[in-house]
Amino acid sequence: MSDPDEKRLPEQRGEFPVLRTITTRWMDNDHYGHVNNVVYYSYFDTAVNGYLIEASGCDVRDLPAIGIVAETSCRFLRELSFPDTVHAGLALERLGNSSVIYRIGLFRNEEAAPAAIGRFVHVYVDATTRRPVPVPAQVRAALTALADGCAGTSPLP
């Protein structure tokens, strides 16, 4: 039985406040003719960091605190294959002092049901010492917009 106070996480395409477009590449397919499982994690990383750079207005690689991936998971539901277009839905599961948990849905072409649902955890650390620090203000502002559903839909360059 689920907790009635627990926030329901997005599952369907229309439930994600941000969609970012990713074009599959020929090399993403494996011998079995579908996108290899490890590539899904690359899509997660590309969608999250592309959103952060665009929404924060800065290159997050140049900040004194950087987001280190501490955990990822993926539930594979349907195949993706070249030449599909992937739409990566982003939502905020939790924003803490020094960490953020993203909910990511990967959608094939114009389908409403996900091909995959992922969880992606960033922990912010000092770029030099690698010790945990608060989420940088520019990033926190972008994440707050995502949580509030005020972030836009945009393609990746």
Summary of the structure (lengths in Angstrom):
residues: 157
radius of gyration: 15.6
end to end distance: 42.6
largest distance: 44.7
contacts: 466
relative contact order: 0.25
helix: 25%
strand: 35%
